[in-house]
């Protein structure tokens, strides 16, 4: 209740950035109210959440497929698990426009099914519902000698809470809250049913097969296997999509190196990052080959998520203070979550030797990449020389009209880090005048992309420095918008042509279908763009 329902469903879902959730969206929402230090828990939380994405799909698929071993003992599940994982990741490049419509009904069937078989198994031993009494939890943690360390095993029941918050933009706050009532009841009934079965079979060995399949009536076994596998695939899909979104947010916020980002579908916010997709697939296959069984994966699972939850608690406290929530209340709920999460963390430390070190190493490596990239960008900016374009205006106009110099292009476009032409990178001017033959053009365009703290939004401002000569365009782009800079630029230019705000007519392009095509982009550095 405290961790998933109170922290995430009730409190965290209120901390939305224009409808979007997740630790980086939350950071973007509140970073202006706090110092730069807030970036470090945000980076750490994002890094360890991505590390968890490497083990969650394998454990989900393996848990479902291993049920076959109940009826076919000794069945080798490894090839099947790897084949399903390959299928999931190969499918990412095509988007989920059509198949995504069945995800909701499929999950309703899944949770309805596990609730039904839970009730069926529970009927033989209803007394297990006494475990819902918090007193028994207290008794186990405080009075039992090794009861505290069981927290590491039961932590699996709450690891999906962070992903739940990250998917708020896709599902909606109210949809999640309403669905959670049904989901929680279904989970309680299913776990209670499994507990009842275990209580009736104390001392018996069940091998590596989950108790879940033992409470499924045999006539429904193969149906349950199909439904469980479908649910595992959908859960993996949600986490992979969340990882793509997280990486894209980190890129836009300047916390991750730039990659090619594709938008395969027509659904807003749906994206695909090829390099991340294949790295995730490689990591997932490596996890399957290393652990081979879901029970061994469970031993390593959850440690990185615990660290992500602690980081998100820090950001949630900052959010509560930004919203002027009473200090006593903010501190109280934060201390409650910190106590719970540190208890889970301590209990999970035993997993380090059992394979948990893998996700720790991956998460730490991802955090290091984010920090080095951010630090490198700051150093690069600090070493960059700037100048005022006013000092170059007469020379630029003279160059543009000097017919003795071959025309480099009718229109030249430069991307700039500067928000104003009065503080422009000096190497842009060097590129025009000092590197080989001067770059003569009819029009010079300087384009700046300003990433907003809001997830969505696209706006632009145009500054005509010299009519029919020099222009500055500033794009304000939400950090979850498709960064199709080339497309946006051409649309703006076309609007300017239609409004007679710019004249780019030239005999060299009179036979082309669109005058906007006569542009040459000067790339001095990598930049975030779809095109």
C-alpha positions in Angstrom: 0.0 0.0 0.0 2.6 2.6 1.1 5.0 2.0 -1.8 2.8 1.5 -4.9 -0.6 2.9 -4.0 0.4 5.9 -1.8 3.7 6.9 -3.3 3.0 6.3 -7.0 -0.7 6.0 -7.6 -1.8 8.8 -5.3 1.2 11.2 -4.9 3.6 10.7 -7.9 0.8 10.7 -10.5 0.0 14.2 -9.3 3.5 15.2 -10.2 2.9 15.3 -14.0 4.7 17.5 -16.5 1.8 18.5 -18.8 0.4 15.0 -18.5 3.8 13.2 -18.8 5.4 11.2 -16.0 8.7 9.6 -15.2 11.8 10.6 -13.3 13.2 12.8 -16.1 9.9 14.5 -16.8 9.7 15.3 -13.1 13.2 16.6 -13.1 12.4 18.9 -16.1 9.3 20.2 -14.2 11.1 21.3 -11.0 14.7 21.9 -12.0 14.3 25.6 -12.4 13.3 25.8 -8.7 16.3 23.9 -7.4 20.0 23.9 -7.9 22.0 21.9 -10.4 22.5 19.2 -7.7 19.0 17.9 -8.5 20.3 16.6 -11.8 22.4 13.9 -10.1 19.5 12.0 -8.5 17.6 12.4 -11.8 20.5 10.9 -13.8 21.0 8.1 -11.3 17.4 7.2 -11.2 17.2 7.2 -15.0 20.4 5.2 -15.4 19.3 2.4 -13.0 15.8 2.3 -14.5 17.4 1.7 -17.9 19.6 -1.0 -16.3 16.5 -2.7 -15.1 15.2 -2.8 -18.7 17.8 -5.3 -19.5 16.6 -8.0 -17.1 12.8 -7.3 -16.9 11.9 -8.6 -20.4 13.9 -11.9 -19.9 12.4 -12.6 -16.5 8.9 -11.8 -17.7 9.1 -14.1 -20.8 11.0 -16.8 -18.9 8.5 -17.0 -16.1 5.7 -17.5 -18.6 7.5 -20.1 -20.9 8.9 -22.2 -18.1 5.3 -23.3 -17.3 5.8 -25.8 -20.2 8.1 -27.8 -18.0 5.1 -28.9 -15.9 3.8 -31.1 -18.7 7.1 -31.6 -20.6 9.8 -32.1 -17.9 13.3 -31.2 -19.1 12.0 -29.0 -21.9 14.7 -26.5 -22.9 13.1 -23.1 -22.7 16.2 -21.1 -23.6 15.8 -21.1 -27.4 12.1 -20.2 -27.1 12.7 -17.4 -24.7 15.5 -15.9 -27.0 13.2 -16.3 -30.1 10.4 -14.4 -28.4 12.8 -11.7 -27.2 14.2 -11.3 -30.7 10.7 -11.1 -32.1 9.8 -8.3 -29.6 12.8 -6.2 -30.4 12.7 -6.7 -34.2 9.0 -5.6 -34.1 9.9 -2.3 -32.5 10.9 -0.6 -35.8 7.4 -1.1 -37.2 5.6 0.7 -34.3 2.5 -0.5 -32.4 -0.3 1.5 -34.1 -2.5 -1.5 -34.9 -1.4 -4.2 -32.5 -1.4 -1.7 -29.6 -5.2 -1.6 -29.7 -5.4 -5.1 -28.3 -3.0 -4.4 -25.4 -5.7 -3.1 -23.1 -8.3 -5.9 -23.7 -5.5 -8.5 -23.4 -4.4 -7.2 -20.0 -8.0 -7.1 -18.8 -8.3 -10.8 -19.8 -5.0 -11.5 -18.0 -5.9 -9.9 -14.7 -9.4 -11.3 -14.9 -7.9 -14.7 -15.5 -5.5 -14.6 -12.6 -8.2 -13.3 -10.3 -10.5 -16.2 -11.2 -7.9 -19.0 -10.7 -6.8 -17.3 -7.5 -10.4 -17.4 -6.1 -10.7 -21.0 -7.2 -7.5 -22.0 -5.3 -8.3 -19.8 -2.4 -11.6 -21.5 -1.8 -9.8 -24.4 -0.1 -8.0 -22.3 2.4 -9.5 -18.8 3.0 -7.6 -18.4 6.2 -4.5 -17.2 4.2 -6.3 -13.8 3.8 -5.3 -13.1 7.4 -1.9 -12.2 5.9 -3.5 -8.9 4.8 -3.4 -7.9 8.5 -0.4 -5.5 9.0 0.3 -7.1 12.3 1.6 -10.3 10.6 3.9 -8.2 8.5 5.2 -6.5 11.7 5.6 -9.9 13.4 7.6 -11.3 10.4 9.9 -8.3 10.2 10.6 -7.7 13.9 10.0 -11.0 15.7 11.3 -13.5 13.2 15.1 -13.8 13.3 15.6 -13.8 9.5 12.2 -12.2 8.6 13.7 -8.9 7.5 15.8 -10.5 4.7 12.6 -11.8 3.1 11.9 -8.2 2.0 14.4 -8.9 -0.8 12.2 -11.6 -2.1 8.9 -9.9 -1.8 10.2 -6.7 -3.4 9.2 -8.1 -6.8 5.6 -7.2 -6.1 6.3 -3.5 -6.2 9.1 -3.2 -8.9 6.6 -2.2 -11.6 5.5 1.0 -9.8 8.3 3.1 -11.3 7.3 2.0 -14.8 3.7 2.7 -14.0 4.6 6.4 -13.3 6.8 6.6 -16.4 3.8 5.4 -18.6 1.5 8.1 -17.3 1.8 10.0 -20.6 0.6 7.0 -22.6 -2.1 5.8 -20.3 -3.4 8.9 -18.4 -3.5 9.6 -14.7 -7.2 8.8 -14.2 -7.0 5.6 -16.3 -4.1 4.3 -14.2 -5.9 5.1 -10.9 -9.1 3.5 -11.9 -7.4 0.4 -13.4 -5.2 0.1 -10.3 -8.2 -0.8 -8.2 -9.0 -3.8 -10.4 -5.4 -4.8 -10.9 -4.6 -4.7 -7.1 -7.6 -6.9 -6.3 -6.6 -9.3 -9.0 -3.0 -9.5 -7.8 -4.1 -10.0 -4.2 -6.5 -12.8 -5.2 -3.8 -14.5 -7.3 -1.1 -14.3 -4.7 -3.5 -15.5 -2.0 -4.5 -18.4 -4.2 -0.9 -19.4 -4.7 -0.3 -19.1 -0.9 -3.3 -21.3 -0.2 -1.9 -24.0 -2.6 1.6 -23.8 -1.0 0.1 -24.1 2.5 -1.6 -27.3 1.4 1.6 -28.7 0.0 4.1 -27.9 2.7 7.2 -30.0 2.4 6.7 -30.9 -1.2 9.1 -29.9 -4.0 7.7 -27.9 -6.9 11.0 -27.6 -8.8 11.6 -24.4 -10.8 8.0 -24.0 -11.9 6.1 -21.1 -10.5 3.3 -21.9 -8.0 1.1 -19.9 -10.5 0.9 -22.9 -12.9 0.1 -25.3 -10.0 -3.1 -23.5 -9.3 -4.2 -23.5 -12.9 -6.8 -26.3 -13.7 -5.2 -28.7 -16.1 -7.9 -28.2 -18.8 -6.9 -24.5 -18.9 -3.1 -25.1 -18.7 -2.3 -24.3 -22.3 -4.7 -21.4 -22.4 -3.0 -20.0 -19.3 0.4 -20.4 -20.9 -0.7 -18.4 -24.0 -2.3 -15.7 -21.9 0.7 -15.4 -19.6 3.1 -15.2 -22.6 1.0 -12.5 -24.2 1.0 -10.6 -20.9 4.8 -10.9 -20.6 5.2 -9.6 -24.2 3.0 -6.6 -23.5 4.8 -5.9 -20.3 8.1 -6.1 -22.0 6.8 -3.8 -24.8 5.8 -1.2 -22.3 9.2 -1.2 -20.6 11.1 -1.1 -23.9 8.9 1.9 -25.1 9.5 3.5 -21.7 13.3 3.1 -22.2 13.2 4.7 -25.6 11.2 7.6 -24.2 13.7 7.9 -21.3 16.7 8.0 -23.6 15.0 10.6 -25.9 14.2 12.8 -22.9 17.8 12.5 -21.7 19.1 13.5 -25.2 16.8 16.5 -25.3 17.8 17.6 -21.8 21.5 17.3 -22.7 22.1 14.3 -20.4 22.8 11.7 -23.1 24.8 11.4 -26.4 22.7 12.0 -29.5 21.4 9.0 -31.4 19.2 8.6 -34.5 15.6 8.8 -33.3 12.8 7.4 -35.5 9.0 7.8 -35.2 7.5 4.6 -36.8 3.9 5.2 -36.1 1.3 7.9 -36.0 0.8 7.8 -32.3 2.1 10.9 -30.5 5.1 10.0 -28.4 5.8 6.7 -30.0 9.4 6.5 -31.0 12.2 4.0 -31.9 16.0 4.4 -31.3 17.8 1.7 -33.3 21.1 1.6 -31.4 19.3 1.4 -28.0 17.0 -1.3 -29.3 19.8 -3.6 -30.4 21.9 -2.9 -27.3 18.8 -3.8 -25.1 18.3 -7.0 -27.2 21.9 -8.0 -26.7 21.7 -7.4 -23.0 18.5 -9.4 -22.7 19.9 -12.4 -24.5 23.1 -12.2 -22.4 20.9 -12.3 -19.2 19.0 -15.3 -20.5 22.3 -17.2 -21.4 23.9 -16.2 -18.1 21.0 -17.0 -15.6 19.1 -19.6 -17.8 16.2 -19.8 -15.3 13.7 -17.1 -14.1 14.3 -18.2 -10.5 18.0 -17.2 -10.8 17.0 -14.0 -12.6 14.7 -13.1 -9.6 17.8 -13.4 -7.3 19.4 -10.5 -9.3 16.2 -8.6 -10.0 15.1 -5.4 -8.2 18.3 -4.0 -6.8 18.6 -1.3 -9.4 14.9 -0.4 -9.2 15.3 0.2 -5.4 17.9 2.8 -6.2 15.6 4.4 -8.8 12.8 4.6 -6.2 15.1 6.3 -3.7 16.1 8.9 -6.3 12.4 9.5 -7.3 11.6 10.0 -3.6 14.1 12.8 -3.5 12.5 14.4 -6.6 9.0 14.0 -5.2 10.0 15.8 -2.0 11.3 18.7 -4.1 8.1 18.7 -6.1 6.0 18.8 -2.9 8.0 21.8 -1.7 7.6 23.5 -5.1 3.8 23.0 -4.8 4.0 24.6 -1.3 2.8 21.5 0.5 3.2 21.9 4.2 6.8 21.2 5.3 5.8 18.8 8.0 3.6 16.7 5.6 6.3 16.7 2.9 9.0 15.6 5.4 6.7 12.9 6.9 5.8 11.2 3.7 9.4 11.4 2.4 10.8 9.8 5.6 8.2 7.1 5.3 9.2 6.3 1.7 12.9 6.6 2.5 12.6 4.1 5.5 10.7 1.6 3.3 13.0 1.9 0.4 16.2 1.7 2.4 14.8 -1.3 4.1 14.3 -2.9 0.7 17.7 -1.8 -0.4 19.4 -3.4 2.6 17.5 -6.6 2.2 18.4 -6.6 -1.5 22.1 -6.2 -0.9 22.3 -10.0 -0.5 21.4 -10.2 -4.2 24.8 -8.6 -5.2 26.6 -12.0 -4.9 23.7 -13.7 -6.7 23.9 -11.6 -9.8 22.6 -8.3 -8.7 26.1 -6.8 -9.3 25.3 -7.0 -13.1 22.5 -4.4 -13.0 24.6 -2.3 -10.5 27.5 -2.2 -13.0 25.3 -1.5 -15.9 23.4 1.3 -14.0 26.7 2.8 -12.8 28.1 2.7 -16.3 25.0 4.5 -17.7 25.2 7.1 -15.0 28.9 7.7 -15.8 28.0 8.1 -19.5 25.4 10.7 -18.6 27.7 12.6 -16.3 30.6 12.6 -18.7 28.4 13.8 -21.5 26.9 16.6 -19.4 30.3 17.6 -18.1 31.8 17.5 -21.6 29.1 19.7 -23.0 29.6 22.3 -20.2 33.4 22.3 -20.9 32.8 22.6 -24.6 30.5 25.6 -24.1 32.9 27.2 -21.7 35.7 27.0 -24.2 33.6 28.2 -27.1 34.4 31.7 -28.5 31.5 34.0 -29.2 31.1 37.2 -31.3 28.5 39.8 -32.3 27.3 39.4 -35.9 26.9 43.2 -36.1 30.7 43.4 -36.7 30.3 41.1 -39.7 27.2 42.5 -41.4 28.9 44.8 -43.9 31.3 42.1 -44.9 28.5 39.5 -45.3 26.5 41.8 -47.4 29.5 42.6 -49.6 30.3 38.9 -49.9 26.7 38.1 -50.9 26.8 40.6 -53.8 30.3 39.8 -55.0 29.7 38.0 -58.3 33.5 37.3 -58.7 33.2 34.6 -56.1 31.4 31.4 -57.0 28.1 31.0 -55.3 28.3 28.2 -52.6 24.5 28.0 -52.4 21.5 30.2 -52.8 20.7 29.7 -49.1 23.1 28.5 -46.4 21.8 27.3 -43.0 23.9 27.2 -39.9 22.8 25.6 -36.6 23.9 27.6 -33.6 23.9 27.0 -29.8 23.3 30.7 -29.3 19.9 32.1 -28.5 20.9 35.5 -30.1 23.0 36.7 -33.0 24.7 39.1 -30.7 26.5 36.2 -29.1 27.2 33.9 -32.0 29.9 31.2 -32.2 33.0 32.7 -33.8 33.7 29.5 -35.7 30.5 30.1 -37.7 32.0 33.3 -39.1 35.3 31.4 -39.6 33.4 28.8 -41.6 32.0 31.5 -43.9 35.2 33.6 -44.4 38.3 31.7 -43.4 38.0 28.0 -44.5 38.9 27.9 -48.2 36.8 29.9 -50.6 34.3 32.2 -48.8 30.9 30.8 -48.8 28.8 33.2 -50.9 25.0 33.0 -50.7 22.0 35.1 -51.3 20.6 34.4 -47.8 22.3 33.3 -44.6 20.1 31.5 -42.0 21.1 30.8 -38.4 18.9 28.3 -36.6 18.8 27.7 -32.8 16.8 24.9 -31.1 15.7 25.7 -27.5 14.5 22.6 -25.6 11.7 23.4 -23.3 11.0 22.1 -19.8 7.6 21.0 -21.0 7.2 17.7 -22.8 5.2 19.1 -25.8 5.1 22.3 -27.6 6.4 23.8 -30.9 6.9 27.5 -31.5 9.3 29.7 -33.4 10.5 33.3 -33.7 12.1 34.9 -36.7 14.5 37.8 -36.6 15.2 39.4 -40.0 18.7 40.9 -39.4 19.0 42.0 -43.0 15.9 41.9 -45.3 16.5 39.3 -48.0 19.9 38.5 -46.6 20.4 37.3 -43.0 17.8 35.6 -40.8 17.8 34.1 -37.3 15.1 31.5 -36.4 14.6 30.2 -32.9 12.6 27.0 -32.4 11.1 26.3 -29.0 10.7 22.5 -28.9 9.2 20.3 -26.1 11.6 17.6 -24.9 9.2 14.9 -26.1 8.5 16.5 -29.5 9.8 14.9 -32.7 13.0 16.8 -33.4 12.5 17.1 -37.1 14.5 20.3 -37.4 15.0 20.1 -41.2 11.2 19.6 -41.8 10.2 22.4 -39.4 12.8 24.8 -40.9 11.5 24.2 -44.5 7.9 24.7 -43.3 8.8 28.0 -41.8 10.6 29.1 -44.9 7.7 28.1 -47.1 5.4 30.2 -44.8 7.8 33.2 -45.2 7.8 32.8 -49.0 4.0 32.6 -49.0 3.8 35.8 -46.9 6.4 37.5 -49.1 8.7 37.9 -46.1 11.7 36.5 -48.0 12.7 36.4 -51.6 14.7 33.3 -52.6 13.9 33.4 -56.3 16.9 32.4 -58.5 17.3 31.2 -62.1 19.1 28.1 -60.9 16.1 26.8 -59.1 13.3 27.9 -61.4 12.7 24.4 -62.7 12.6 22.7 -59.2 9.2 21.8 -57.7 9.8 23.8 -54.5 12.1 26.8 -53.9 12.6 25.5 -50.4 14.8 22.7 -51.8 17.6 25.1 -52.6 19.2 25.1 -49.2 22.5 23.8 -48.0 23.0 23.0 -44.3 26.5 23.4 -42.9 27.0 20.8 -40.2 29.8 21.6 -37.7 28.5 19.3 -35.0 26.0 16.4 -34.5 22.5 17.6 -33.8 19.3 16.0 -32.8 17.1 15.5 -35.8 14.8 12.9 -37.3 16.0 13.8 -40.9 
